[in-house]
Amino acid sequence: MDDKDNLILRKLVWLSHQCYFPFLYGDDGEMQCNHCFIDFKRDSAESIQNKLEEIHMRQLQKDVEAAGGWENWRKKIHG
Ligand SMILES: [Zn+2]
């Protein structure tokens, strides 16, 4: 993968990682999120992956707790 593809993929992840516009900072080529504190331009791919996995697992835990447990959450999601 060349630098151009790397930059394009970083931008795609930055734009589609679930946080919306007010939290995304993109002036002067920056690609930061002020909600989850990921620097999509400077952080390593492994660091971005680890941070996003951690965020998603924390959200899943909150959703499961809010549903009253794993079975209730599963029924809510899958019917
Ligand atoms: Zn974010």
PDB file of the backbone (N, CA, C, O) and the ligand in Angstrom, with CONECT records:
HET     ZN  A 101       1
ATOM      1  N   MET A   1       0.847  -1.185   0.000  1.00  0.00           N
ATOM      2  CA  MET A   1       0.000   0.000   0.000  1.00  0.00           C
ATOM      3  C   MET A   1       0.892   1.248   0.000  1.00  0.00           C
ATOM      4  O   MET A   1       1.803   1.378   0.817  1.00  0.00           O
ATOM      5  N   ASP A   2       0.608   2.154  -0.930  1.00  0.00           N
ATOM      6  CA  ASP A   2       1.434   3.361  -0.956  1.00  0.00           C
ATOM      7  C   ASP A   2       0.858   4.432  -0.008  1.00  0.00           C
ATOM      8  O   ASP A   2      -0.213   4.262   0.574  1.00  0.00           O
ATOM      9  N   ASP A   3       1.603   5.528   0.122  1.00  0.00           N
ATOM     10  CA  ASP A   3       1.209   6.582   1.067  1.00  0.00           C
ATOM     11  C   ASP A   3      -0.152   7.182   0.734  1.00  0.00           C
ATOM     12  O   ASP A   3      -0.922   7.546   1.622  1.00  0.00           O
ATOM     13  N   LYS A   4      -0.436   7.280  -0.588  1.00  0.00           N
ATOM     14  CA  LYS A   4      -1.718   7.858  -0.998  1.00  0.00           C
ATOM     15  C   LYS A   4      -2.882   6.980  -0.546  1.00  0.00           C
ATOM     16  O   LYS A   4      -3.872   7.484  -0.015  1.00  0.00           O
ATOM     17  N   ASP A   5      -2.763   5.653  -0.757  1.00  0.00           N
ATOM     18  CA  ASP A   5      -3.810   4.728  -0.313  1.00  0.00           C
ATOM     19  C   ASP A   5      -3.930   4.742   1.213  1.00  0.00           C
ATOM     20  O   ASP A   5      -5.036   4.715   1.752  1.00  0.00           O
ATOM     21  N   ASN A   6      -2.802   4.784   1.896  1.00  0.00           N
ATOM     22  CA  ASN A   6      -2.801   4.836   3.361  1.00  0.00           C
ATOM     23  C   ASN A   6      -3.586   6.055   3.844  1.00  0.00           C
ATOM     24  O   ASN A   6      -4.405   5.949   4.758  1.00  0.00           O
ATOM     25  N   LEU A   7      -3.337   7.198   3.237  1.00  0.00           N
ATOM     26  CA  LEU A   7      -4.027   8.433   3.629  1.00  0.00           C
ATOM     27  C   LEU A   7      -5.524   8.354   3.325  1.00  0.00           C
ATOM     28  O   LEU A   7      -6.354   8.787   4.124  1.00  0.00           O
ATOM     29  N   ILE A   8      -5.857   7.796   2.155  1.00  0.00           N
ATOM     30  CA  ILE A   8      -7.275   7.657   1.784  1.00  0.00           C
ATOM     31  C   ILE A   8      -7.994   6.736   2.779  1.00  0.00           C
ATOM     32  O   ILE A   8      -9.093   7.059   3.230  1.00  0.00           O
ATOM     33  N   LEU A   9      -7.394   5.609   3.122  1.00  0.00           N
ATOM     34  CA  LEU A   9      -8.032   4.679   4.053  1.00  0.00           C
ATOM     35  C   LEU A   9      -8.154   5.289   5.450  1.00  0.00           C
ATOM     36  O   LEU A   9      -9.163   5.092   6.127  1.00  0.00           O
ATOM     37  N   ARG A  10      -7.121   6.033   5.887  1.00  0.00           N
ATOM     38  CA  ARG A  10      -7.217   6.708   7.181  1.00  0.00           C
ATOM     39  C   ARG A  10      -8.366   7.709   7.183  1.00  0.00           C
ATOM     40  O   ARG A  10      -9.101   7.823   8.164  1.00  0.00           O
ATOM     41  N   LYS A  11      -8.514   8.434   6.075  1.00  0.00           N
ATOM     42  CA  LYS A  11      -9.599   9.413   5.982  1.00  0.00           C
ATOM     43  C   LYS A  11     -10.965   8.721   5.999  1.00  0.00           C
ATOM     44  O   LYS A  11     -11.898   9.206   6.640  1.00  0.00           O
ATOM     45  N   LEU A  12     -11.084   7.599   5.302  1.00  0.00           N
ATOM     46  CA  LEU A  12     -12.341   6.856   5.296  1.00  0.00           C
ATOM     47  C   LEU A  12     -12.707   6.360   6.696  1.00  0.00           C
ATOM     48  O   LEU A  12     -13.869   6.434   7.097  1.00  0.00           O
ATOM     49  N   VAL A  13     -11.729   5.860   7.431  1.00  0.00           N
ATOM     50  CA  VAL A  13     -11.997   5.394   8.798  1.00  0.00           C
ATOM     51  C   VAL A  13     -12.381   6.588   9.670  1.00  0.00           C
ATOM     52  O   VAL A  13     -13.326   6.497  10.453  1.00  0.00           O
ATOM     53  N   TRP A  14     -11.664   7.703   9.547  1.00  0.00           N
ATOM     54  CA  TRP A  14     -11.962   8.917  10.306  1.00  0.00           C
ATOM     55  C   TRP A  14     -13.406   9.373  10.064  1.00  0.00           C
ATOM     56  O   TRP A  14     -14.126   9.717  11.002  1.00  0.00           O
ATOM     57  N   LEU A  15     -13.818   9.369   8.786  1.00  0.00           N
ATOM     58  CA  LEU A  15     -15.149   9.861   8.433  1.00  0.00           C
ATOM     59  C   LEU A  15     -16.270   8.881   8.787  1.00  0.00           C
ATOM     60  O   LEU A  15     -17.426   9.293   8.888  1.00  0.00           O
ATOM     61  N   SER A  16     -15.965   7.629   8.973  1.00  0.00           N
ATOM     62  CA  SER A  16     -17.023   6.627   9.141  1.00  0.00           C
ATOM     63  C   SER A  16     -16.949   5.885  10.467  1.00  0.00           C
ATOM     64  O   SER A  16     -17.551   4.820  10.602  1.00  0.00           O
ATOM     65  N   HIS A  17     -16.229   6.416  11.448  1.00  0.00           N
ATOM     66  CA  HIS A  17     -16.024   5.650  12.677  1.00  0.00           C
ATOM     67  C   HIS A  17     -17.081   5.913  13.749  1.00  0.00           C
ATOM     68  O   HIS A  17     -16.831   5.656  14.927  1.00  0.00           O
ATOM     69  N   GLN A  18     -18.233   6.409  13.377  1.00  0.00           N
ATOM     70  CA  GLN A  18     -19.415   6.566  14.222  1.00  0.00           C
ATOM     71  C   GLN A  18     -19.526   7.907  14.932  1.00  0.00           C
ATOM     72  O   GLN A  18     -20.627   8.281  15.335  1.00  0.00           O
ATOM     73  N   CYS A  19     -18.446   8.639  15.100  1.00  0.00           N
ATOM     74  CA  CYS A  19     -18.578   9.974  15.684  1.00  0.00           C
ATOM     75  C   CYS A  19     -18.970  10.939  14.560  1.00  0.00           C
ATOM     76  O   CYS A  19     -18.526  10.795  13.421  1.00  0.00           O
ATOM     77  N   TYR A  20     -19.784  11.896  14.889  1.00  0.00           N
ATOM     78  CA  TYR A  20     -20.282  12.759  13.831  1.00  0.00           C
ATOM     79  C   TYR A  20     -19.552  14.108  13.803  1.00  0.00           C
ATOM     80  O   TYR A  20     -18.667  14.379  14.614  1.00  0.00           O
ATOM     81  N   PHE A  21     -19.952  14.928  12.852  1.00  0.00           N
ATOM     82  CA  PHE A  21     -19.180  16.084  12.456  1.00  0.00           C
ATOM     83  C   PHE A  21     -18.666  17.012  13.581  1.00  0.00           C
ATOM     84  O   PHE A  21     -17.482  17.347  13.571  1.00  0.00           O
ATOM     85  N   PRO A  22     -19.492  17.435  14.534  1.00  0.00           N
ATOM     86  CA  PRO A  22     -18.929  18.397  15.498  1.00  0.00           C
ATOM     87  C   PRO A  22     -17.676  17.903  16.220  1.00  0.00           C
ATOM     88  O   PRO A  22     -16.866  18.705  16.685  1.00  0.00           O
ATOM     89  N   PHE A  23     -17.521  16.594  16.312  1.00  0.00           N
ATOM     90  CA  PHE A  23     -16.345  16.058  17.005  1.00  0.00           C
ATOM     91  C   PHE A  23     -15.149  15.870  16.080  1.00  0.00           C
ATOM     92  O   PHE A  23     -14.024  15.688  16.543  1.00  0.00           O
ATOM     93  N   LEU A  24     -15.393  15.914  14.769  1.00  0.00           N
ATOM     94  CA  LEU A  24     -14.307  15.655  13.827  1.00  0.00           C
ATOM     95  C   LEU A  24     -13.594  16.957  13.464  1.00  0.00           C
ATOM     96  O   LEU A  24     -14.222  17.933  13.053  1.00  0.00           O
ATOM     97  N   TYR A  25     -12.276  16.950  13.623  1.00  0.00           N
ATOM     98  CA  TYR A  25     -11.462  18.115  13.285  1.00  0.00           C
ATOM     99  C   TYR A  25     -10.617  17.780  12.063  1.00  0.00           C
ATOM    100  O   TYR A  25      -9.822  16.840  12.087  1.00  0.00           O
ATOM    101  N   GLY A  26     -10.793  18.555  10.995  1.00  0.00           N
ATOM    102  CA  GLY A  26     -10.093  18.227   9.762  1.00  0.00           C
ATOM    103  C   GLY A  26      -9.416  19.400   9.074  1.00  0.00           C
ATOM    104  O   GLY A  26      -9.079  19.317   7.893  1.00  0.00           O
ATOM    105  N   ASP A  27      -9.213  20.496   9.806  1.00  0.00           N
ATOM    106  CA  ASP A  27      -8.529  21.640   9.204  1.00  0.00           C
ATOM    107  C   ASP A  27      -7.076  21.290   8.867  1.00  0.00           C
ATOM    108  O   ASP A  27      -6.433  20.513   9.573  1.00  0.00           O
ATOM    109  N   ASP A  28      -6.582  21.863   7.801  1.00  0.00           N
ATOM    110  CA  ASP A  28      -5.171  21.740   7.412  1.00  0.00           C
ATOM    111  C   ASP A  28      -4.697  20.289   7.314  1.00  0.00           C
ATOM    112  O   ASP A  28      -3.562  19.974   7.671  1.00  0.00           O
ATOM    113  N   GLY A  29      -5.572  19.415   6.829  1.00  0.00           N
ATOM    114  CA  GLY A  29      -5.174  18.025   6.643  1.00  0.00           C
ATOM    115  C   GLY A  29      -5.211  17.179   7.898  1.00  0.00           C
ATOM    116  O   GLY A  29      -4.838  16.006   7.865  1.00  0.00           O
ATOM    117  N   GLU A  30      -5.661  17.762   9.016  1.00  0.00           N
ATOM    118  CA  GLU A  30      -5.754  16.977  10.250  1.00  0.00           C
ATOM    119  C   GLU A  30      -6.926  16.010  10.147  1.00  0.00           C
ATOM    120  O   GLU A  30      -7.873  16.256   9.399  1.00  0.00           O
ATOM    121  N   MET A  31      -6.867  14.924  10.887  1.00  0.00           N
ATOM    122  CA  MET A  31      -7.960  13.949  10.954  1.00  0.00           C
ATOM    123  C   MET A  31      -8.053  13.460  12.392  1.00  0.00           C
ATOM    124  O   MET A  31      -7.598  12.370  12.738  1.00  0.00           O
ATOM    125  N   GLN A  32      -8.659  14.306  13.216  1.00  0.00           N
ATOM    126  CA  GLN A  32      -8.752  13.982  14.638  1.00  0.00           C
ATOM    127  C   GLN A  32     -10.204  13.876  15.061  1.00  0.00           C
ATOM    128  O   GLN A  32     -11.093  14.435  14.419  1.00  0.00           O
ATOM    129  N   CYS A  33     -10.437  13.156  16.146  1.00  0.00           N
ATOM    130  CA  CYS A  33     -11.768  13.077  16.731  1.00  0.00           C
ATOM    131  C   CYS A  33     -11.665  13.555  18.171  1.00  0.00           C
ATOM    132  O   CYS A  33     -10.928  12.992  18.980  1.00  0.00           O
ATOM    133  N   ASN A  34     -12.416  14.597  18.471  1.00  0.00           N
ATOM    134  CA  ASN A  34     -12.384  15.161  19.817  1.00  0.00           C
ATOM    135  C   ASN A  34     -13.363  14.489  20.758  1.00  0.00           C
ATOM    136  O   ASN A  34     -13.538  14.917  21.898  1.00  0.00           O
ATOM    137  N   HIS A  35     -14.003  13.425  20.271  1.00  0.00           N
ATOM    138  CA  HIS A  35     -14.874  12.632  21.146  1.00  0.00           C
ATOM    139  C   HIS A  35     -14.132  11.404  21.666  1.00  0.00           C
ATOM    140  O   HIS A  35     -14.135  11.135  22.867  1.00  0.00           O
ATOM    141  N   CYS A  36     -13.506  10.671  20.773  1.00  0.00           N
ATOM    142  CA  CYS A  36     -12.801   9.456  21.202  1.00  0.00           C
ATOM    143  C   CYS A  36     -11.288   9.654  21.255  1.00  0.00           C
ATOM    144  O   CYS A  36     -10.551   8.723  21.580  1.00  0.00           O
ATOM    145  N   PHE A  37     -10.832  10.835  20.943  1.00  0.00           N
ATOM    146  CA  PHE A  37      -9.414  11.203  21.074  1.00  0.00           C
ATOM    147  C   PHE A  37      -8.479  10.306  20.277  1.00  0.00           C
ATOM    148  O   PHE A  37      -7.441   9.863  20.769  1.00  0.00           O
ATOM    149  N   ILE A  38      -8.871  10.052  19.038  1.00  0.00           N
ATOM    150  CA  ILE A  38      -8.013   9.329  18.116  1.00  0.00           C
ATOM    151  C   ILE A  38      -7.483  10.317  17.077  1.00  0.00           C
ATOM    152  O   ILE A  38      -8.236  11.107  16.507  1.00  0.00           O
ATOM    153  N   ASP A  39      -6.184  10.253  16.848  1.00  0.00           N
ATOM    154  CA  ASP A  39      -5.561  11.052  15.796  1.00  0.00           C
ATOM    155  C   ASP A  39      -5.363  10.131  14.597  1.00  0.00           C
ATOM    156  O   ASP A  39      -4.404   9.362  14.546  1.00  0.00           O
ATOM    157  N   PHE A  40      -6.278  10.217  13.636  1.00  0.00           N
ATOM    158  CA  PHE A  40      -6.267   9.290  12.512  1.00  0.00           C
ATOM    159  C   PHE A  40      -5.119   9.558  11.541  1.00  0.00           C
ATOM    160  O   PHE A  40      -4.851   8.748  10.654  1.00  0.00           O
ATOM    161  N   LYS A  41      -4.450  10.678  11.707  1.00  0.00           N
ATOM    162  CA  LYS A  41      -3.300  10.995  10.855  1.00  0.00           C
ATOM    163  C   LYS A  41      -1.998  10.457  11.455  1.00  0.00           C
ATOM    164  O   LYS A  41      -1.131   9.972  10.729  1.00  0.00           O
ATOM    165  N   ARG A  42      -1.864  10.545  12.790  1.00  0.00           N
ATOM    166  CA  ARG A  42      -0.584  10.221  13.430  1.00  0.00           C
ATOM    167  C   ARG A  42      -0.551   8.895  14.177  1.00  0.00           C
ATOM    168  O   ARG A  42       0.498   8.256  14.257  1.00  0.00           O
ATOM    169  N   ASP A  43      -1.692   8.472  14.726  1.00  0.00           N
ATOM    170  CA  ASP A  43      -1.698   7.212  15.469  1.00  0.00           C
ATOM    171  C   ASP A  43      -1.387   6.055  14.519  1.00  0.00           C
ATOM    172  O   ASP A  43      -1.741   6.095  13.341  1.00  0.00           O
ATOM    173  N   SER A  44      -0.731   5.041  15.037  1.00  0.00           N
ATOM    174  CA  SER A  44      -0.467   3.859  14.207  1.00  0.00           C
ATOM    175  C   SER A  44      -1.786   3.154  13.903  1.00  0.00           C
ATOM    176  O   SER A  44      -2.765   3.318  14.632  1.00  0.00           O
ATOM    177  N   ALA A  45      -1.811   2.370  12.828  1.00  0.00           N
ATOM    178  CA  ALA A  45      -3.019   1.612  12.473  1.00  0.00           C
ATOM    179  C   ALA A  45      -3.410   0.687  13.621  1.00  0.00           C
ATOM    180  O   ALA A  45      -4.594   0.526  13.915  1.00  0.00           O
ATOM    181  N   GLU A  46      -2.418   0.081  14.270  1.00  0.00           N
ATOM    182  CA  GLU A  46      -2.704  -0.819  15.390  1.00  0.00           C
ATOM    183  C   GLU A  46      -3.328  -0.059  16.559  1.00  0.00           C
ATOM    184  O   GLU A  46      -4.252  -0.555  17.202  1.00  0.00           O
ATOM    185  N   SER A  47      -2.827   1.138  16.832  1.00  0.00           N
ATOM    186  CA  SER A  47      -3.379   1.955  17.915  1.00  0.00           C
ATOM    187  C   SER A  47      -4.821   2.355  17.612  1.00  0.00           C
ATOM    188  O   SER A  47      -5.680   2.300  18.492  1.00  0.00           O
ATOM    189  N   ILE A  48      -5.091   2.761  16.362  1.00  0.00           N
ATOM    190  CA  ILE A  48      -6.460   3.136  15.972  1.00  0.00           C
ATOM    191  C   ILE A  48      -7.378   1.928  16.124  1.00  0.00           C
ATOM    192  O   ILE A  48      -8.482   2.043  16.657  1.00  0.00           O
ATOM    193  N   GLN A  49      -6.923   0.783  15.661  1.00  0.00           N
ATOM    194  CA  GLN A  49      -7.725  -0.447  15.779  1.00  0.00           C
ATOM    195  C   GLN A  49      -8.023  -0.752  17.240  1.00  0.00           C
ATOM    196  O   GLN A  49      -9.168  -1.039  17.590  1.00  0.00           O
ATOM    197  N   ASN A  50      -7.004  -0.695  18.099  1.00  0.00           N
ATOM    198  CA  ASN A  50      -7.197  -1.003  19.515  1.00  0.00           C
ATOM    199  C   ASN A  50      -8.167  -0.025  20.177  1.00  0.00           C
ATOM    200  O   ASN A  50      -9.025  -0.429  20.962  1.00  0.00           O
ATOM    201  N   LYS A  51      -8.027   1.267  19.856  1.00  0.00           N
ATOM    202  CA  LYS A  51      -8.914   2.275  20.456  1.00  0.00           C
ATOM    203  C   LYS A  51     -10.357   2.082  19.999  1.00  0.00           C
ATOM    204  O   LYS A  51     -11.280   2.187  20.806  1.00  0.00           O
ATOM    205  N   LEU A  52     -10.559   1.801  18.714  1.00  0.00           N
ATOM    206  CA  LEU A  52     -11.926   1.603  18.202  1.00  0.00           C
ATOM    207  C   LEU A  52     -12.544   0.326  18.781  1.00  0.00           C
ATOM    208  O   LEU A  52     -13.729   0.302  19.110  1.00  0.00           O
ATOM    209  N   GLU A  53     -11.741  -0.729  18.902  1.00  0.00           N
ATOM    210  CA  GLU A  53     -12.267  -1.963  19.510  1.00  0.00           C
ATOM    211  C   GLU A  53     -12.670  -1.718  20.957  1.00  0.00           C
ATOM    212  O   GLU A  53     -13.711  -2.197  21.407  1.00  0.00           O
ATOM    213  N   GLU A  54     -11.853  -0.980  21.676  1.00  0.00           N
ATOM    214  CA  GLU A  54     -12.154  -0.678  23.079  1.00  0.00           C
ATOM    215  C   GLU A  54     -13.442   0.135  23.192  1.00  0.00           C
ATOM    216  O   GLU A  54     -14.284  -0.145  24.045  1.00  0.00           O
ATOM    217  N   ILE A  55     -13.594   1.148  22.326  1.00  0.00           N
ATOM    218  CA  ILE A  55     -14.804   1.982  22.319  1.00  0.00           C
ATOM    219  C   ILE A  55     -16.032   1.132  22.024  1.00  0.00           C
ATOM    220  O   ILE A  55     -17.057   1.264  22.695  1.00  0.00           O
ATOM    221  N   HIS A  56     -15.934   0.255  21.018  1.00  0.00           N
ATOM    222  CA  HIS A  56     -17.075  -0.574  20.645  1.00  0.00           C
ATOM    223  C   HIS A  56     -17.432  -1.556  21.756  1.00  0.00           C
ATOM    224  O   HIS A  56     -18.613  -1.790  22.014  1.00  0.00           O
ATOM    225  N   MET A  57     -16.440  -2.128  22.412  1.00  0.00           N
ATOM    226  CA  MET A  57     -16.719  -3.075  23.498  1.00  0.00           C
ATOM    227  C   MET A  57     -17.346  -2.364  24.687  1.00  0.00           C
ATOM    228  O   MET A  57     -18.242  -2.910  25.331  1.00  0.00           O
ATOM    229  N   ARG A  58     -16.886  -1.151  24.988  1.00  0.00           N
ATOM    230  CA  ARG A  58     -17.493  -0.372  26.087  1.00  0.00           C
ATOM    231  C   ARG A  58     -18.955  -0.055  25.771  1.00  0.00           C
ATOM    232  O   ARG A  58     -19.814  -0.132  26.650  1.00  0.00           O
ATOM    233  N   GLN A  59     -19.238   0.306  24.502  1.00  0.00           N
ATOM    234  CA  GLN A  59     -20.612   0.610  24.104  1.00  0.00           C
ATOM    235  C   GLN A  59     -21.478  -0.646  24.166  1.00  0.00           C
ATOM    236  O   GLN A  59     -22.626  -0.588  24.604  1.00  0.00           O
ATOM    237  N   LEU A  60     -20.934  -1.777  23.732  1.00  0.00           N
ATOM    238  CA  LEU A  60     -21.678  -3.036  23.804  1.00  0.00           C
ATOM    239  C   LEU A  60     -22.023  -3.364  25.254  1.00  0.00           C
ATOM    240  O   LEU A  60     -23.145  -3.774  25.555  1.00  0.00           O
ATOM    241  N   GLN A  61     -21.051  -3.182  26.150  1.00  0.00           N
ATOM    242  CA  GLN A  61     -21.293  -3.449  27.567  1.00  0.00           C
ATOM    243  C   GLN A  61     -22.412  -2.559  28.102  1.00  0.00           C
ATOM    244  O   GLN A  61     -23.280  -3.029  28.837  1.00  0.00           O
ATOM    245  N   LYS A  62     -22.397  -1.271  27.738  1.00  0.00           N
ATOM    246  CA  LYS A  62     -23.460  -0.351  28.171  1.00  0.00           C
ATOM    247  C   LYS A  62     -24.809  -0.776  27.621  1.00  0.00           C
ATOM    248  O   LYS A  62     -25.807  -0.760  28.342  1.00  0.00           O
ATOM    249  N   ASP A  63     -24.850  -1.159  26.342  1.00  0.00           N
ATOM    250  CA  ASP A  63     -26.106  -1.567  25.710  1.00  0.00           C
ATOM    251  C   ASP A  63     -26.662  -2.833  26.359  1.00  0.00           C
ATOM    252  O   ASP A  63     -27.867  -2.939  26.586  1.00  0.00           O
ATOM    253  N   VAL A  64     -25.787  -3.787  26.656  1.00  0.00           N
ATOM    254  CA  VAL A  64     -26.218  -5.032  27.293  1.00  0.00           C
ATOM    255  C   VAL A  64     -26.746  -4.744  28.691  1.00  0.00           C
ATOM    256  O   VAL A  64     -27.776  -5.287  29.090  1.00  0.00           O
ATOM    257  N   GLU A  65     -26.052  -3.898  29.432  1.00  0.00           N
ATOM    258  CA  GLU A  65     -26.511  -3.541  30.784  1.00  0.00           C
ATOM    259  C   GLU A  65     -27.848  -2.811  30.725  1.00  0.00           C
ATOM    260  O   GLU A  65     -28.728  -3.071  31.545  1.00  0.00           O
ATOM    261  N   ALA A  66     -28.014  -1.891  29.753  1.00  0.00           N
ATOM    262  CA  ALA A  66     -29.261  -1.136  29.615  1.00  0.00           C
ATOM    263  C   ALA A  66     -30.430  -2.042  29.237  1.00  0.00           C
ATOM    264  O   ALA A  66     -31.575  -1.766  29.595  1.00  0.00           O
ATOM    265  N   ALA A  67     -30.137  -3.124  28.514  1.00  0.00           N
ATOM    266  CA  ALA A  67     -31.181  -4.065  28.099  1.00  0.00           C
ATOM    267  C   ALA A  67     -31.532  -5.038  29.218  1.00  0.00           C
ATOM    268  O   ALA A  67     -32.517  -5.770  29.122  1.00  0.00           O
ATOM    269  N   GLY A  68     -30.727  -5.047  30.277  1.00  0.00           N
ATOM    270  CA  GLY A  68     -30.995  -5.959  31.389  1.00  0.00           C
ATOM    271  C   GLY A  68     -30.325  -7.308  31.250  1.00  0.00           C
ATOM    272  O   GLY A  68     -30.747  -8.281  31.876  1.00  0.00           O
ATOM    273  N   GLY A  69     -29.304  -7.376  30.451  1.00  0.00           N
ATOM    274  CA  GLY A  69     -28.552  -8.621  30.328  1.00  0.00           C
ATOM    275  C   GLY A  69     -28.401  -9.051  28.885  1.00  0.00           C
ATOM    276  O   GLY A  69     -29.058  -8.548  27.974  1.00  0.00           O
ATOM    277  N   TRP A  70     -27.504 -10.005  28.725  1.00  0.00           N
ATOM    278  CA  TRP A  70     -27.110 -10.454  27.390  1.00  0.00           C
ATOM    279  C   TRP A  70     -28.295 -11.020  26.598  1.00  0.00           C
ATOM    280  O   TRP A  70     -28.465 -10.681  25.427  1.00  0.00           O
ATOM    281  N   GLU A  71     -29.126 -11.888  27.227  1.00  0.00           N
ATOM    282  CA  GLU A  71     -30.252 -12.506  26.522  1.00  0.00           C
ATOM    283  C   GLU A  71     -31.256 -11.464  26.049  1.00  0.00           C
ATOM    284  O   GLU A  71     -31.737 -11.527  24.917  1.00  0.00           O
ATOM    285  N   ASN A  72     -31.572 -10.506  26.913  1.00  0.00           N
ATOM    286  CA  ASN A  72     -32.508  -9.440  26.524  1.00  0.00           C
ATOM    287  C   ASN A  72     -31.941  -8.605  25.378  1.00  0.00           C
ATOM    288  O   ASN A  72     -32.660  -8.228  24.453  1.00  0.00           O
ATOM    289  N   TRP A  73     -30.652  -8.326  25.454  1.00  0.00           N
ATOM    290  CA  TRP A  73     -30.017  -7.531  24.395  1.00  0.00           C
ATOM    291  C   TRP A  73     -30.073  -8.296  23.071  1.00  0.00           C
ATOM    292  O   TRP A  73     -30.378  -7.728  22.023  1.00  0.00           O
ATOM    293  N   ARG A  74     -29.768  -9.608  23.141  1.00  0.00           N
ATOM    294  CA  ARG A  74     -29.767 -10.442  21.943  1.00  0.00           C
ATOM    295  C   ARG A  74     -31.156 -10.502  21.302  1.00  0.00           C
ATOM    296  O   ARG A  74     -31.282 -10.434  20.080  1.00  0.00           O
ATOM    297  N   LYS A  75     -32.193 -10.631  22.129  1.00  0.00           N
ATOM    298  CA  LYS A  75     -33.571 -10.657  21.611  1.00  0.00           C
ATOM    299  C   LYS A  75     -33.935  -9.316  20.998  1.00  0.00           C
ATOM    300  O   LYS A  75     -34.626  -9.258  19.981  1.00  0.00           O
ATOM    301  N   LYS A  76     -33.467  -8.236  21.617  1.00  0.00           N
ATOM    302  CA  LYS A  76     -33.748  -6.887  21.101  1.00  0.00           C
ATOM    303  C   LYS A  76     -33.104  -6.693  19.727  1.00  0.00           C
ATOM    304  O   LYS A  76     -33.695  -6.086  18.835  1.00  0.00           O
ATOM    305  N   ILE A  77     -31.896  -7.211  19.572  1.00  0.00           N
ATOM    306  CA  ILE A  77     -31.161  -7.037  18.309  1.00  0.00           C
ATOM    307  C   ILE A  77     -31.633  -8.012  17.243  1.00  0.00           C
ATOM    308  O   ILE A  77     -31.833  -7.631  16.090  1.00  0.00           O
ATOM    309  N   HIS A  78     -31.811  -9.268  17.629  1.00  0.00           N
ATOM    310  CA  HIS A  78     -32.116 -10.303  16.641  1.00  0.00           C
ATOM    311  C   HIS A  78     -33.593 -10.700  16.607  1.00  0.00           C
ATOM    312  O   HIS A  78     -34.010 -11.454  15.728  1.00  0.00           O
ATOM    313  N   GLY A  79     -34.364 -10.209  17.531  1.00  0.00           N
ATOM    314  CA  GLY A  79     -35.795 -10.526  17.556  1.00  0.00           C
ATOM    315  C   GLY A  79     -36.097 -11.865  18.187  1.00  0.00           C
ATOM    316  O   GLY A  79     -37.261 -12.258  18.275  1.00  0.00           O
TER     317      GLY A  79
HETATM  318 ZN    ZN A 101     -14.587   9.512  17.460  1.00  0.00          ZN2+
END
